[in-house]
């Protein structure tokens, strides 16, 4: 593994944590728009970002208030979504895995812990993910591609 990739992964993990924690009022709970989820498009370019997002989510979830289930299961869901993003066949589908995985997966434990119904939680987390991943993440991906910052590595 190249030093450059390790540094990039560390920067992305740190940025994910910083964005999530600084924007904590909107980053946690059944009604959330986790702005840091815009970074989940990065595995589309390079698989080094898969563990970066996993570590970033794990560290960010320490501050979320839902305890071990969020730290470990929530981060595992981020890992799954990041891997699926890496496997997406085109850039317009790249933001979709985090939307689906988090809407259904995160809601499965957030709803009972927050004592709110599951399906409205799926809807609200899904909308938050759509905002983060498509309204912010897709333009970010297109900007990176247009500027040649990263090339897709398979």
N, C-alpha and C positions, 0 to 999 in steps of 0.2 A: 504494500500500500504506500503510495507516494505521500510525502510530508504535506504537500499542497492539499491533498484530499482530506487528510486528518485535520488540518487547520480549518478548511472549509466546513467540515462536519462540526467541529467545535464551535465555530462562529454561528452556524445555523442553530445548533442546540441552544447556545446562549441567547440568541435573538428570540427564539421561540419562548424560552423561559421569561426573558425580560418583557416581551410584549404581553404575555399572559398575565404576569404578576402586576405589572404597572397598570394594566387595564382590568384588574381583578373584578371590579363591580359588574363588568359585562362578560367576563371570561368563564365563570363558574355557575352551576345551577341549572335548573330546568329551562330558564329563559336566558340563553347565552348567544353572544356573537363573539367567538374567540378569534380575534383579528390575526393572531399568530397562525391560525389554520391556513392563511393565505400561503404560507411557506410549504404546505403539503404538496404543492405542484412540483417542487424541486426534484423528487425522485424520478420524474419523467425524464430529466436530463442525465442523472447520474445516480446509481444505486448507493453511493456513499451517503446520500441524504436519508436513506431509510433508517439506519441506526441513529443518525443525528436527530431525527424527529422523535424517535422512540425515547432517547435519553432526555431530550428537551421536554417532552410531554411528561415523562416520569418525574423530573425535577419540578416542573410547573404544578403538577397535581399534588405535590406535597403541601402546597399552600391553598388548596381548594376546599378543604373542610369535609370532604367525603371519606377521608382516611385511606386505608390500605387497598380497598376495592378500586378506588379511583387511581391510586398510584400504580397499582399493578395491572388491573384489568383495563382501565382507561388507556394506559400506555400500550398494552398489548393490542388494543383496537387501533391505536395510531400506527403501530408497527404493521398490522395487517393492511390498513388503508394505504400506507406508504408503499408497501410491496405491490399492491394492486395498481397503484398509480404508476409505478415503474413499468408494469406490464401493459398499460393501456396502449392501444394501437395508434392513437392520434392525440394531438394536444388538446382538442376540444373535449375529449373524454377524460383527460388526466385529472381534472378536479372532482370527478364524480365519485370515486371510491370513498374519500373522506366524508362526503355528504351522506352516502348510504350507510356506511359502517357506523359512523357516529350517531346518525339519527336513530337507528334501531338499536345499536349496541350500547351506547352511552345511556340512552333512555331506559334501557332494561335495568340498570342499577340506580340511576339518578331519580327516576320516578318514585320507587318505593322509599328511598332514603329521604327524599324531599316531601314524601307523603302527598304526591300529586298523581293524577291518572297517567297511565302509560301513553296512550295514543296522542293526547294533546302535547305531551313531552316530546314524542317523536316529531310531531309537526313543528314545534318551536325550535328544537335543536336542529332539525332539518333546515328550517328557514335560516337560522343563524349560520349554519354550514354553507348554505347556498350563497349567502352574502359574502362570507369569508373566502370561500373557494372559487366561486364564479365571478362575483362582482369585484373582488380584489385579487384573488389568486390567478385567474386566467389572464387579466391584463398584465400582471407581473410576469407570467410565463411568456406572453407574447413580446413584452419588452425585452426580456432576457434573450429570447430567440432573435429578435430583430437586431439587437445590438451585438449579437455574437458572443455574449458573456459566457455562456455554456453551450456546448454541442451535445447532442443526445448521444449517450454511450449505452450500448447494449451488451 
